[in-house]
Every structure is written in structure tokens, then in C-alpha cells.
């Protein structure tokens, strides 16, 4: 693991406890720091206190869905530069396009392949610090 990776904080936003735990364990094994949130409202609150380097965002959630979260992030000076990887169980092209239009940087379908997620994280963890 490179030195940078130890500092990379990933916020995992998902209303499923299992998904949060499994993803969190996977990322910690690979040297990432993790923050978790149970839904969009919770995620925005977490980001008020601690800025993540990358956000993993589920789309289907109560109170505020992933699309709304990204839209809010893009309107915020503080949050708009943070890369967002959207994760959804819906694989339709329509969802993918909407995620991209809302401003997410990447898109994964559940159940995601661990390698793919790690590759995306590696791609975005460096671009965050460069800007």
C-alpha cells in the first residue's frame, strides 16, 4: 500500500447495515479509513464534521436518495470536489445516465466486484489530493 492510501477516507452511504459492514471491512483491509452513514441526510451531517476523500453512495435510500445527495454536494463549495461513486442494484442505463448527470464520477452495480471497486478508489484517491 502506498503512503497516501493510509490517509484516504471513504464515506460509505448505504441504508443496509450489512453492506456498510462488508464494504467497511473490505476497505480497511486495503488500508483505507472509513466513515459510514445510513442515508443521505446522515451522510450530509457526517460531511459537516469530517470531509471524506471519496464517497460511496447508494442510490435507493429513505429520506434522501443518492441523486439528491450528489446534487446537494455539487452545490456546496466544500463538497463539490469530492469524487462520488454511486452504487445501485438497478443496472438500467437510465439510472446510470441520471447518476452521471447528477454529478457522480463513477457508477457500480450491486453486487459489485471487489476488484472493480478497489480500482475506482485507486483512481480517485489520487485525483482528490492533486486538486
GROMACS elastic network, one bead per residue, 0.5 to 0.9 nm:
[ bonds ]
;  ai    aj funct       b0    kb
    1     4     6  0.83362   500
    1     5     6  0.66068   500
    1     6     6  0.80031   500
    1    30     6  0.75011   500
    1    31     6  0.70186   500
    2     5     6  0.56220   500
    2     6     6  0.75635   500
    3     6     6  0.59428   500
    3     7     6  0.77049   500
    4     7     6  0.55951   500
    4     8     6  0.67295   500
    4   125     6  0.82565   500
    4   126     6  0.80341   500
    5     8     6  0.50792   500
    5     9     6  0.85585   500
    5    30     6  0.85022   500
    5    31     6  0.62726   500
    5    32     6  0.61087   500
    5    33     6  0.85970   500
    5   122     6  0.84413   500
    5   125     6  0.74785   500
    5   126     6  0.87790   500
    6     9     6  0.81919   500
    6    30     6  0.89880   500
    6    31     6  0.55202   500
    6    32     6  0.56681   500
    6    33     6  0.68923   500
    7    31     6  0.85656   500
    7    32     6  0.70237   500
    7    33     6  0.68776   500
    7    53     6  0.87077   500
    8    31     6  0.82847   500
    8    32     6  0.55427   500
    8    33     6  0.60463   500
    8    34     6  0.83931   500
    8    52     6  0.76326   500
    8    53     6  0.58682   500
    8    54     6  0.77730   500
    8   125     6  0.65378   500
    9    32     6  0.60898   500
    9    34     6  0.54791   500
    9    35     6  0.70302   500
    9    51     6  0.80116   500
    9    53     6  0.51804   500
    9    54     6  0.66052   500
    9    55     6  0.85950   500
    9   125     6  0.88673   500
   10    24     6  0.88494   500
   10    27     6  0.82747   500
   10    32     6  0.69567   500
   10    33     6  0.62305   500
   10    35     6  0.60707   500
   10    36     6  0.82485   500
   10    52     6  0.55143   500
   10    53     6  0.59519   500
   10    55     6  0.56417   500
   10    56     6  0.70346   500
   10   121     6  0.87045   500
   11    33     6  0.86590   500
   11    34     6  0.58354   500
   11    36     6  0.53906   500
   11    37     6  0.72541   500
   11    43     6  0.78678   500
   11    46     6  0.86350   500
   11    47     6  0.85912   500
   11    51     6  0.86406   500
   11    52     6  0.58109   500
   11    53     6  0.78940   500
   11    54     6  0.64130   500
   11    56     6  0.60096   500
   11    57     6  0.80912   500
   12    19     6  0.89493   500
   12    20     6  0.64385   500
   12    23     6  0.76041   500
   12    24     6  0.74196   500
   12    34     6  0.70908   500
   12    35     6  0.61207   500
   12    37     6  0.62113   500
   12    38     6  0.84515   500
   12    43     6  0.84299   500
   12    54     6  0.88454   500
   12    55     6  0.62343   500
   12    57     6  0.63719   500
   12    58     6  0.82855   500
   13    16     6  0.89086   500
   13    20     6  0.73287   500
   13    35     6  0.85492   500
   13    36     6  0.58347   500
   13    38     6  0.57839   500
   13    39     6  0.59292   500
   13    40     6  0.71298   500
   13    42     6  0.84029   500
   13    43     6  0.64139   500
   13    55     6  0.75067   500
   13    56     6  0.60127   500
   13    58     6  0.59516   500
   13    66     6  0.86586   500
   14    17     6  0.74092   500
   14    19     6  0.68178   500
   14    20     6  0.62155   500
   14    36     6  0.79408   500
   14    37     6  0.65444   500
   14    38     6  0.52535   500
   14    39     6  0.58544   500
   14    40     6  0.84045   500
   14    56     6  0.83694   500
   14    57     6  0.66660   500
   14    58     6  0.52280   500
   14    59     6  0.82378   500
   14    60     6  0.83891   500
   14    61     6  0.71277   500
   15    18     6  0.89083   500
   15    19     6  0.80697   500
   15    20     6  0.79252   500
   15    37     6  0.77581   500
   15    39     6  0.55380   500
   15    58     6  0.78737   500
   15    60     6  0.83330   500
   15    61     6  0.60394   500
   15    62     6  0.76437   500
   16    19     6  0.53092   500
   16    20     6  0.63698   500
   16    21     6  0.87374   500
   16    38     6  0.73427   500
   17    20     6  0.51319   500
   17    21     6  0.61560   500
   17    22     6  0.85920   500
   17    38     6  0.78025   500
   18    21     6  0.51462   500
   18    22     6  0.60148   500
   18    23     6  0.83775   500
   19    22     6  0.52328   500
   19    23     6  0.58954   500
   19    24     6  0.81839   500
   20    23     6  0.53491   500
   20    24     6  0.58215   500
   20    25     6  0.84856   500
   20    36     6  0.68393   500
   20    37     6  0.82652   500
   20    38     6  0.83226   500
   21    24     6  0.50709   500
   21    25     6  0.60819   500
   21    26     6  0.85652   500
   21    36     6  0.89794   500
   22    25     6  0.52558   500
   22    26     6  0.62317   500
   22    27     6  0.87382   500
   23    26     6  0.50909   500
   23    27     6  0.61815   500
   23    28     6  0.85534   500
   23   114     6  0.89290   500
   24    27     6  0.52739   500
   24    28     6  0.60970   500
   24    29     6  0.85556   500
   24    32     6  0.87905   500
   24    33     6  0.85009   500
   24    34     6  0.61497   500
   24    35     6  0.81151   500
   24    36     6  0.80086   500
   25    28     6  0.51778   500
   25    29     6  0.61329   500
   25    30     6  0.87366   500
   25    34     6  0.88649   500
   26    29     6  0.52478   500
   26    30     6  0.66141   500
   26    32     6  0.89169   500
   26   114     6  0.80642   500
   27    30     6  0.50694   500
   27    31     6  0.64263   500
   27    32     6  0.53021   500
   27    33     6  0.73485   500
   27    34     6  0.72258   500
   27   118     6  0.80679   500
   28    32     6  0.50017   500
   28    33     6  0.61543   500
   28    34     6  0.70210   500
   29    32     6  0.74679   500
   30   118     6  0.84843   500
   34    52     6  0.84836   500
   35    46     6  0.81033   500
   35    50     6  0.87906   500
   35    52     6  0.76846   500
   36    42     6  0.88826   500
   36    43     6  0.76089   500
   36    46     6  0.81331   500
   37    40     6  0.75385   500
   37    41     6  0.84868   500
   37    42     6  0.54407   500
   37    43     6  0.50015   500
   37    44     6  0.86854   500
   37    45     6  0.87629   500
   37    46     6  0.71364   500
   38    41     6  0.82720   500
   38    42     6  0.60676   500
   38    43     6  0.71566   500
   38    61     6  0.83997   500
   39    42     6  0.53056   500
   39    43     6  0.60733   500
   39    44     6  0.88477   500
   39    57     6  0.88857   500
   39    58     6  0.82536   500
   39    61     6  0.58973   500
   39    62     6  0.65826   500
   39    63     6  0.71304   500
   39    64     6  0.67197   500
   39    65     6  0.74243   500
   39    66     6  0.83434   500
   40    44     6  0.63138   500
   40    45     6  0.86533   500
   40    57     6  0.84600   500
   40    58     6  0.88039   500
   40    61     6  0.72432   500
   40    62     6  0.78988   500
   40    63     6  0.69754   500
   40    65     6  0.59747   500
   40    66     6  0.64989   500
   40    68     6  0.77284   500
   40    69     6  0.56832   500
   41    44     6  0.53894   500
   41    45     6  0.64350   500
   41    46     6  0.88065   500
   41    63     6  0.68368   500
   41    64     6  0.60922   500
   41    65     6  0.88075   500
   41    69     6  0.78812   500
   42    45     6  0.50869   500
   42    46     6  0.62112   500
   42    47     6  0.87108   500
   43    46     6  0.50840   500
   43    47     6  0.62561   500
   43    48     6  0.87390   500
   43    69     6  0.80527   500
   44    47     6  0.50936   500
   44    48     6  0.63591   500
   44    69     6  0.74596   500
   44    72     6  0.85659   500
   44    73     6  0.82040   500
   45    48     6  0.51432   500
   45    49     6  0.70417   500
   45    50     6  0.89280   500
   46    49     6  0.55438   500
   46    50     6  0.61186   500
   46    51     6  0.79065   500
   47    51     6  0.50952   500
   47    52     6  0.69831   500
   47    79     6  0.80631   500
   48    51     6  0.71817   500
   51    54     6  0.88408   500
   51    78     6  0.85335   500
   51    79     6  0.78484   500
   51    82     6  0.86020   500
   52    55     6  0.66828   500
   52    82     6  0.74391   500
   53    82     6  0.60320   500
   53    83     6  0.72459   500
   53   124     6  0.84265   500
   53   125     6  0.67502   500
   53   128     6  0.63674   500
   53   129     6  0.81232   500
   54    82     6  0.57842   500
   54    83     6  0.51528   500
   54    84     6  0.60142   500
   54    85     6  0.76316   500
   54   121     6  0.75571   500
   54   124     6  0.71962   500
   54   125     6  0.69881   500
   54   128     6  0.78622   500
   55    82     6  0.71528   500
   55    83     6  0.63554   500
   55    85     6  0.61233   500
   55    86     6  0.81628   500
   56    83     6  0.88001   500
   56    84     6  0.60521   500
   56    86     6  0.58910   500
   56    87     6  0.69157   500
   57    66     6  0.60278   500
   57    69     6  0.84735   500
   57    70     6  0.86352   500
   57    84     6  0.68761   500
   57    85     6  0.60494   500
   57    87     6  0.57590   500
   57    88     6  0.83290   500
   58    61     6  0.69601   500
   58    65     6  0.76953   500
   58    66     6  0.57447   500
   58    85     6  0.86569   500
   58    86     6  0.58112   500
   58    88     6  0.56897   500
   58    89     6  0.86691   500
   59    65     6  0.54322   500
   59    67     6  0.64564   500
   59    68     6  0.89790   500
   59    86     6  0.66582   500
   59    87     6  0.63724   500
   59    88     6  0.55462   500
   59    89     6  0.84159   500
   59    90     6  0.89983   500
   59    99     6  0.85564   500
   60    64     6  0.85659   500
   60    65     6  0.55778   500
   60    66     6  0.66042   500
   60    67     6  0.89020   500
   60    88     6  0.70423   500
   60    89     6  0.83429   500
   61    64     6  0.62771   500
   61    66     6  0.70608   500
   62    65     6  0.64586   500
   64    67     6  0.81680   500
   64    68     6  0.61809   500
   64    69     6  0.68673   500
   65    68     6  0.54868   500
   65    69     6  0.64614   500
   65    70     6  0.89766   500
   66    69     6  0.50429   500
   66    70     6  0.62904   500
   66    71     6  0.86054   500
   66    86     6  0.73782   500
   66    87     6  0.88238   500
   66    99     6  0.83043   500
   67    70     6  0.53456   500
   67    71     6  0.62495   500
   67    72     6  0.87134   500
   67    86     6  0.88408   500
   67    98     6  0.78058   500
   67    99     6  0.64068   500
   67   102     6  0.60928   500
   67   103     6  0.85089   500
   67   104     6  0.84862   500
   68    71     6  0.50552   500
   68    72     6  0.61608   500
   68    73     6  0.85674   500
   68   102     6  0.80245   500
   69    72     6  0.51399   500
   69    73     6  0.61277   500
   69    74     6  0.86460   500
   70    74     6  0.61057   500
   70    75     6  0.86866   500
   70    80     6  0.85091   500
   70    84     6  0.74941   500
   70    99     6  0.84110   500
   70   102     6  0.61939   500
   70   103     6  0.62311   500
   70   104     6  0.65281   500
   71    74     6  0.52144   500
   71    75     6  0.65075   500
   71   102     6  0.57355   500
   71   103     6  0.68781   500
   71   104     6  0.88875   500
   72    75     6  0.52487   500
   72    76     6  0.65923   500
   72    79     6  0.85623   500
   72    80     6  0.85204   500
   73    76     6  0.52330   500
   73    77     6  0.81727   500
   73    78     6  0.80559   500
   73    79     6  0.50868   500
   73    80     6  0.51870   500
   73    81     6  0.85143   500
   73    82     6  0.82213   500
   73   103     6  0.88616   500
   74    77     6  0.76195   500
   74    78     6  0.89658   500
   74    79     6  0.65966   500
   74    81     6  0.77142   500
   74    82     6  0.88457   500
   74   102     6  0.83886   500
   74   103     6  0.69694   500
   75    78     6  0.88586   500
   75    79     6  0.78638   500
   75    80     6  0.65391   500
   76    79     6  0.52485   500
   76    80     6  0.55725   500
   76    81     6  0.89998   500
   77    80     6  0.57641   500
   77    81     6  0.79204   500
   78    81     6  0.74138   500
   78    82     6  0.85256   500
   79    82     6  0.56574   500
   80    83     6  0.80612   500
   81   128     6  0.74660   500
   81   131     6  0.82426   500
   82   128     6  0.67667   500
   83   104     6  0.70682   500
   83   105     6  0.58699   500
   83   106     6  0.82718   500
   83   124     6  0.66141   500
   83   125     6  0.85318   500
   83   127     6  0.86434   500
   83   128     6  0.72326   500
   84   103     6  0.79371   500
   84   105     6  0.53287   500
   84   106     6  0.66641   500
   84   107     6  0.85938   500
   84   124     6  0.89633   500
   85   104     6  0.61154   500
   85   105     6  0.58161   500
   85   107     6  0.55355   500
   85   108     6  0.72084   500
   85   117     6  0.88665   500
   85   120     6  0.80577   500
   85   121     6  0.85495   500
   86    96     6  0.88324   500
   86    99     6  0.70694   500
   86   104     6  0.65222   500
   86   105     6  0.78577   500
   86   106     6  0.62007   500
   86   108     6  0.61197   500
   86   109     6  0.83703   500
   87    90     6  0.87892   500
   87   106     6  0.86598   500
   87   107     6  0.58878   500
   87   109     6  0.55774   500
   87   110     6  0.64177   500
   87   111     6  0.88432   500
   87   112     6  0.80129   500
   88    91     6  0.71367   500
   88    95     6  0.85045   500
   88   107     6  0.79117   500
   88   108     6  0.65461   500
   88   109     6  0.50687   500
   88   110     6  0.55472   500
   88   111     6  0.83844   500
   88   112     6  0.89969   500
   89   108     6  0.86156   500
   89   109     6  0.55016   500
   89   111     6  0.70002   500
   90    93     6  0.88633   500
   90    95     6  0.70737   500
   90    96     6  0.87568   500
   90   109     6  0.66978   500
   90   110     6  0.76557   500
   91    94     6  0.84949   500
   91    95     6  0.71357   500
   91    96     6  0.74450   500
   91   108     6  0.84598   500
   91   109     6  0.58249   500
   91   110     6  0.81614   500
   92    95     6  0.55353   500
   92    96     6  0.66332   500
   92    97     6  0.89141   500
   93    96     6  0.50082   500
   93    97     6  0.61333   500
   93    98     6  0.85120   500
   94    97     6  0.52810   500
   94    98     6  0.61713   500
   94    99     6  0.86254   500
   95    98     6  0.50428   500
   95    99     6  0.60563   500
   95   100     6  0.85926   500
   96    99     6  0.51358   500
   96   100     6  0.62957   500
   96   101     6  0.86284   500
   96   106     6  0.88703   500
   96   107     6  0.66292   500
   96   108     6  0.87466   500
   97   100     6  0.51019   500
   97   101     6  0.60609   500
   97   102     6  0.84985   500
   98   102     6  0.60092   500
   98   103     6  0.86047   500
   98   104     6  0.89918   500
   99   102     6  0.51420   500
   99   103     6  0.65084   500
   99   104     6  0.56312   500
   99   105     6  0.83902   500
   99   106     6  0.82156   500
   99   107     6  0.73647   500
  100   103     6  0.51542   500
  100   104     6  0.50458   500
  100   105     6  0.66264   500
  100   106     6  0.73065   500
  100   107     6  0.79171   500
  101   104     6  0.72975   500
  104   107     6  0.74538   500
  105   124     6  0.89206   500
  106   120     6  0.77637   500
  108   111     6  0.85082   500
  108   112     6  0.63047   500
  108   113     6  0.87112   500
  108   116     6  0.82538   500
  108   117     6  0.76509   500
  109   112     6  0.55450   500
  109   113     6  0.86929   500
  110   113     6  0.81453   500
  112   115     6  0.85848   500
  112   116     6  0.72948   500
  112   117     6  0.70762   500
  113   116     6  0.53691   500
  113   117     6  0.65164   500
  113   118     6  0.88378   500
  114   117     6  0.51914   500
  114   118     6  0.61883   500
  114   119     6  0.85656   500
  115   118     6  0.51378   500
  115   119     6  0.60714   500
  115   120     6  0.86591   500
  116   119     6  0.50753   500
  116   120     6  0.62750   500
  116   121     6  0.86462   500
  117   120     6  0.51993   500
  117   121     6  0.62129   500
  117   122     6  0.86330   500
  118   121     6  0.50221   500
  118   122     6  0.60852   500
  118   123     6  0.85490   500
  119   122     6  0.51255   500
  119   123     6  0.62310   500
  119   124     6  0.87880   500
  120   123     6  0.50172   500
  120   124     6  0.62633   500
  120   125     6  0.85002   500
  121   124     6  0.52056   500
  121   125     6  0.57954   500
  121   126     6  0.88032   500
  122   125     6  0.53505   500
  122   126     6  0.69637   500
  123   126     6  0.63570   500
  123   127     6  0.71180   500
  124   127     6  0.51994   500
  124   128     6  0.62442   500
  125   128     6  0.55535   500
  125   129     6  0.70823   500
  126   129     6  0.55890   500
  126   130     6  0.64853   500
  127   130     6  0.51641   500
  127   131     6  0.66271   500
  128   131     6  0.59466   500
